Amino acid sequence: MSLLGLLGPRIGHKPLFDDLCQYHKIDRKTKLLLNHVIQKYQLSQPIEIFIDSKWLDQALNDEEFADSADDLREIIKLWFESTSS
């Protein structure tokens, strides 16, 4: 059974985004920030934010996200920067 099967039958990009946030235990504050980035850059497939750092990098350089810069850096570090040498 797939992960999505465990969370019930849901269709579309937004439900998948919500399921990934739930599965990865993303807190409400972070989810709101991710949603803000998704809305600002009009991502047609919100799950892109999980696989491509360019959206978070772009937000990091956007004055609109200045108050969230530390949070964005932390997400980028945790999700996209390799810890191997």
Secondary structure, 3 states (H helix, E strand, C coil): CCHHHHCCCCCCHHHHHHHHHHHCCCCHHHHHHHHHHHHHCCCCCCCHHHHCCHHHHHHHCCHHHHHHHHHHHHHHHHHHCCCCC
